[in-house]
Amino acid sequence: MSRSLKKGPYIHPSIVRKLAKLKPGVNAVIKTWARNSVITPEMIGITFQVHNGRIFIDVKAREEMVGHRLGEFAPTRKFVRHGGRMQKELEQKAVESEKGKAAAPAAGKPAK
């Protein structure tokens, strides 16, 4: 369920204060733990350091991000690839085929 249009988007009060203090054209970084704050058009171009539970991740607000929350761009879990031995063999074959493709055009060039 979304937030009432009457209330408007939720922005943490500390972020609002920091945005008000910012001077236009200054590349400042706003450090925050408020992952639930919504990105508004006024935030475009500003870099936020969003806490993911362990470290702060840099998130630069862009036009496509308006309406989304800051936490959506700072993942809390690190993805470790699927598969074991079979996945390693597939990746190794892919690397070998890339090397073969890169070497083939160089060998086929005529000497001048």
C-alpha positions in Angstrom: 0.0 0.0 0.0 1.4 3.4 -1.0 1.5 6.5 1.1 -1.4 9.0 0.9 -1.0 11.7 -1.8 -2.3 14.2 0.8 0.8 13.5 2.9 3.3 13.6 0.1 6.5 11.5 -0.1 8.3 10.6 3.1 11.7 12.3 3.5 13.6 11.9 6.8 13.8 15.3 8.6 17.6 15.2 8.8 17.9 14.9 5.0 15.5 17.8 4.6 17.7 20.0 6.9 20.9 18.9 5.1 19.3 19.7 1.7 18.3 23.1 2.9 21.9 23.9 4.0 23.4 22.8 0.7 24.5 25.6 -1.6 23.7 25.1 -5.3 26.7 23.9 -7.4 28.6 22.4 -4.5 29.4 18.7 -4.8 28.6 17.7 -1.2 27.9 14.2 0.1 25.0 13.5 2.5 25.6 10.6 4.8 22.3 8.9 5.9 20.9 5.8 7.5 17.4 6.7 6.3 16.9 4.1 3.6 13.2 4.7 3.5 13.4 8.3 2.3 12.0 8.9 -1.2 14.1 10.6 -3.9 12.5 13.8 -5.0 13.4 16.1 -8.0 15.2 18.5 -5.7 17.7 15.7 -4.9 18.9 15.2 -8.5 22.6 15.4 -8.8 23.3 15.1 -5.1 25.4 12.1 -3.8 24.1 10.2 -0.8 26.0 7.8 1.2 23.4 5.2 2.2 24.1 2.7 5.0 23.4 -0.9 4.0 23.9 -2.3 7.5 27.7 -2.7 7.2 29.1 0.1 5.1 28.0 3.3 3.3 27.3 3.0 -0.4 27.5 6.0 -2.7 24.2 6.7 -4.5 24.1 9.6 -6.9 20.5 10.7 -7.4 19.5 10.7 -11.1 16.3 11.6 -12.9 15.3 8.0 -13.3 15.4 7.4 -9.6 12.7 10.0 -8.6 10.0 8.3 -6.7 12.1 5.4 -5.6 13.6 5.0 -2.1 17.3 5.5 -1.3 17.5 1.9 0.1 16.7 0.4 -3.3 20.1 1.5 -4.6 22.2 0.2 -1.7 21.8 -3.6 -1.6 22.1 -5.2 1.9 23.2 -8.6 0.7 26.2 -9.6 -1.4 25.3 -12.0 -4.2 27.7 -15.0 -4.4 27.2 -16.7 -7.8 25.3 -19.9 -8.1 26.9 -23.3 -9.0 30.0 -25.0 -8.0 32.3 -27.2 -10.1 30.0 -27.1 -13.2 29.8 -23.3 -13.1 33.6 -22.9 -12.9 34.0 -25.2 -15.9 31.4 -23.1 -17.9 33.2 -19.9 -17.0 36.6 -21.3 -17.9 35.3 -22.4 -21.4 33.8 -19.0 -21.9 37.2 -17.3 -21.1 39.0 -19.7 -23.4 36.6 -19.0 -26.3 37.1 -15.2 -25.8 40.8 -15.7 -25.9 40.4 -17.7 -29.1 38.2 -15.0 -30.7 40.7 -12.3 -29.8 43.7 -14.2 -31.2 42.0 -15.3 -34.5 41.7 -11.8 -36.1 45.3 -10.9 -35.3 46.5 -14.1 -37.0 44.4 -13.6 -40.1 45.7 -10.1 -40.9 48.0 -9.9 -44.1 51.5 -8.5 -43.6 52.3 -5.3 -45.5 
